[in-house]
């Protein structure tokens, strides 16, 4: 079983400036929960208990969120507002949280390598919090964890995107070995328009075997002068096995304004409102009536 989940959360979130000038993009709320809490929820539901978070300058609010706020809790203790903390208390009770700082922004590959000290020699999941994934039945990480238990190799989550958008993603090609499962034979980071090997784009969910760290260390800076995780994953695919999984569920790119608004609307209608209706629904009391025989 995979117990560790790594959250690269040191980036600047430049696509959402000026909002992210002083607030981590991972803490931007979708309805009433920050993005990173949705990711932690997903990891916990997949059976993971060790949350390993790679942070950077100005990210202290992430640590504060997954900690006790004594002053706040004292102020609302015994009031109706105390119930609003039940979800985050449940998260804190279900997992441990460790942190390490990424001192230089050198790309996703470097952020994952920075997390090696927290992950150790264990298979682990990776969640990019600004990719919000929703499935009413089984989360994306839970689906991938089941596949890992079967195949015991690195797995990346993919979805089909329009060919006009492939330049925004890492893109894979490979042979389908089972429904929605592909063995990767090529992987390109943000290919030039018209050159993508397919329209299967990698999104922010991974399960990785620990040998990926050695491969990242051997990887030279690539596109944009950053250490690209796709370059290390391609090496792993060539020498071993990397699977791509076309997951079940919805994914929202909350790093863009359009995706963020779409996610907020969806979560409000399908998660928040349903939860409120469930809370406000009166209990049904069944009254058993006795039949009396009249003489």
Residue pairs with C-beta under 8 A, 6 or more apart in sequence:
1 47
1 145
1 149
2 46
2 47
2 48
2 122
2 123
2 124
2 125
2 145
2 148
2 207
3 47
3 48
3 49
3 50
3 122
4 48
4 50
4 52
4 118
4 119
4 120
4 122
4 123
4 124
4 125
5 40
5 43
5 46
5 48
5 50
5 51
5 52
5 124
5 125
5 126
5 127
5 141
6 52
6 53
6 54
6 112
6 115
6 118
6 119
6 124
6 125
6 126
6 127
7 26
7 36
7 39
7 40
7 51
7 52
7 53
7 54
7 126
7 127
7 128
7 129
8 54
8 102
8 108
8 111
8 112
8 115
8 126
8 128
9 24
9 26
9 36
9 53
9 54
9 55
9 56
9 59
9 62
9 129
10 54
10 55
10 56
10 59
10 101
10 102
10 105
10 111
10 114
11 25
11 56
11 105
11 111
12 20
12 105
13 19
13 20
13 24
13 25
13 130
13 255
14 20
15 255
15 256
16 25
16 28
16 255
16 257
16 260
19 28
20 28
22 58
23 61
24 58
24 59
24 61
24 62
25 35
25 129
25 130
25 254
25 255
26 34
26 35
26 36
26 59
26 62
26 129
26 130
27 34
27 35
27 36
27 61
27 62
27 65
28 34
28 35
28 254
28 260
29 35
30 38
30 132
30 254
30 260
30 263
30 264
30 267
31 264
31 267
31 268
31 271
31 272
32 84
32 272
33 87
34 65
35 129
35 130
35 132
35 254
36 53
36 62
36 65
36 129
37 65
37 87
37 88
37 91
38 129
38 132
39 127
39 128
39 129
39 132
40 51
40 66
40 91
40 95
41 91
42 127
42 133
42 139
42 140
42 141
42 142
43 51
43 95
43 125
43 127
43 141
44 91
44 94
44 95
45 139
45 141
45 142
46 125
46 139
46 141
46 142
46 144
46 145
47 142
47 145
48 95
48 125
48 141
48 145
49 94
49 95
49 96
50 95
50 96
50 98
51 66
51 95
51 96
51 97
51 98
52 98
52 99
52 100
52 115
52 118
52 119
52 124
53 62
53 63
53 97
53 98
53 99
53 100
54 99
54 100
54 101
54 102
54 111
54 112
54 114
54 115
54 118
55 62
55 63
55 99
55 100
55 101
55 102
56 101
56 102
56 103
56 105
57 101
62 99
63 97
63 99
65 88
66 88
66 91
66 92
66 97
67 92
68 92
73 82
73 85
76 82
76 84
76 85
98 118
99 118
100 114
100 115
100 117
100 118
102 110
102 111
102 114
104 110
106 221
106 226
106 227
107 221
107 222
107 224
107 226
107 227
107 228
107 229
108 128
108 226
108 227
108 228
108 229
109 216
109 219
109 226
109 227
109 228
109 229
109 231
109 232
110 216
110 226
110 227
112 126
112 208
112 212
112 213
112 216
112 229
113 213
113 216
113 217
113 227
116 213
119 210
120 210
121 210
122 210
123 148
123 207
123 208
123 209
123 210
124 207
124 208
124 210
125 141
125 144
125 145
125 205
125 206
125 207
125 208
126 204
126 205
126 206
126 207
126 208
127 141
127 204
127 205
128 203
128 204
128 205
129 204
129 254
130 204
130 253
130 254
130 255
131 203
131 204
131 205
131 251
131 252
131 253
131 254
131 255
132 251
132 252
132 254
132 263
132 267
133 139
133 140
133 157
133 203
133 205
133 247
133 249
133 250
133 251
133 252
134 249
134 250
134 251
134 252
134 266
134 267
134 270
134 271
135 143
135 248
135 249
135 250
136 270
138 248
139 249
140 157
140 205
140 247
140 248
140 249
140 251
141 205
141 207
143 245
143 247
143 248
143 249
144 155
144 157
144 205
144 207
144 245
144 247
145 207
147 155
147 181
147 207
147 243
147 245
148 155
148 207
151 241
151 243
152 209
153 209
153 240
153 241
153 242
153 243
154 206
154 207
154 208
154 209
154 212
154 233
154 236
154 240
154 241
154 242
154 243
155 206
155 207
155 242
155 243
155 244
155 245
156 172
156 184
156 202
156 205
156 206
156 233
156 242
156 243
156 244
156 245
157 202
157 203
157 204
157 205
157 206
157 244
157 245
157 247
158 172
158 182
158 200
158 201
158 202
158 203
158 244
158 245
158 246
158 247
159 200
159 201
159 203
159 246
159 247
159 251
160 199
160 200
160 201
160 246
161 168
161 169
161 199
161 201
162 199
163 196
163 199
164 193
165 201
166 191
166 193
166 196
166 199
166 201
167 190
167 191
167 192
167 193
167 196
168 190
168 201
169 190
169 201
169 202
169 203
170 187
170 188
170 189
170 190
170 201
170 202
170 228
170 229
170 230
171 187
171 188
171 191
171 196
171 197
171 198
171 199
171 200
171 201
171 202
172 182
172 184
172 186
172 187
172 197
172 198
172 200
172 202
172 244
173 184
173 185
173 186
173 187
173 197
173 198
173 200
174 182
174 183
174 184
174 185
174 186
174 244
175 182
175 183
175 185
176 182
177 183
177 243
180 245
180 246
180 247
180 248
181 243
181 244
181 245
181 246
182 200
182 243
182 244
182 245
182 246
183 241
183 242
183 243
183 244
184 233
184 234
184 237
184 242
184 243
184 244
185 237
186 197
186 234
186 237
187 202
187 230
187 233
187 234
187 237
187 242
188 195
188 196
188 197
188 230
189 222
189 223
189 228
189 230
189 231
190 223
191 197
200 244
200 246
202 230
202 244
203 251
205 247
206 229
209 236
211 236
211 240
212 232
212 233
212 236
215 232
215 233
215 235
215 236
216 227
216 229
216 232
218 232
218 235
219 227
219 228
219 231
219 232
219 235
220 227
220 231
221 227
222 228
222 230
222 231
233 242
236 242
250 266
252 259
252 260
252 262
252 263
252 266
253 259
254 260
254 263
